[in-house]
Amino acid sequence: QVQLVESGGGLVQAGGSLRLSCAASGRTFGSNTMRWYRQAPGKERELVASISSTGGDINYADSVKGRFTISRDNAKNTLYLQMNSLKAEDTAVYYCNYRIFWGRGTQVTVSS
């Protein structure tokens, strides 16, 4: 069993930055790809970024490339998402994902 707890969301003005964290329980944190998803009101959940177990393979959605950075610290069982140059369209609930496990999400609201 794995538990994921996101934090770091909030209200920020357009152009601002936020850093999301996802704290994971369980001994297998470092062995699989982890992902950040987001879901805006009325829209489907979409993949934002993924990072392999060692951090050597990273992928981003086109909409966030150059603005968001995903990283992980396996020693701390923590996944991060640094979000810069935020836009109103980044407003969503952001979820951490590990295999079949999901966190409850953290709300990010960007005011224009």
Secondary structure in CASP SS format (residue, H / E / C, confidence):
PFRMAT SS
TARGET T0000
AUTHOR 0000-0000-0000
METHOD secondary structure of the structure
MODEL  1
Q C 1.00
V C 1.00
Q C 1.00
L E 1.00
V E 1.00
E E 1.00
S E 1.00
G C 1.00
G C 1.00
G E 1.00
L E 1.00
V E 1.00
Q E 1.00
A C 1.00
G C 1.00
G C 1.00
S C 1.00
L E 1.00
R E 1.00
L E 1.00
S E 1.00
C E 1.00
A E 1.00
A E 1.00
S C 1.00
G C 1.00
R C 1.00
T C 1.00
F H 1.00
G H 1.00
S H 1.00
N C 1.00
T C 1.00
M E 1.00
R E 1.00
W E 1.00
Y E 1.00
R E 1.00
Q E 1.00
A C 1.00
P C 1.00
G C 1.00
K C 1.00
E C 1.00
R C 1.00
E E 1.00
L E 1.00
V E 1.00
A E 1.00
S E 1.00
I E 1.00
S C 1.00
S C 1.00
T C 1.00
G C 1.00
G C 1.00
D C 1.00
I E 1.00
N E 1.00
Y E 1.00
A C 1.00
D C 1.00
S C 1.00
V C 1.00
K C 1.00
G C 1.00
R C 1.00
F E 1.00
T E 1.00
I E 1.00
S E 1.00
R E 1.00
D E 1.00
N C 1.00
A C 1.00
K C 1.00
N C 1.00
T E 1.00
L E 1.00
Y E 1.00
L E 1.00
Q E 1.00
M E 1.00
N C 1.00
S C 1.00
L C 1.00
K C 1.00
A H 1.00
E H 1.00
D H 1.00
T C 1.00
A E 1.00
V E 1.00
Y E 1.00
Y E 1.00
C E 1.00
N E 1.00
Y E 1.00
R C 1.00
I C 1.00
F E 1.00
W E 1.00
G C 1.00
R C 1.00
G C 1.00
T E 1.00
Q E 1.00
V E 1.00
T E 1.00
V E 1.00
S E 1.00
S C 1.00
END
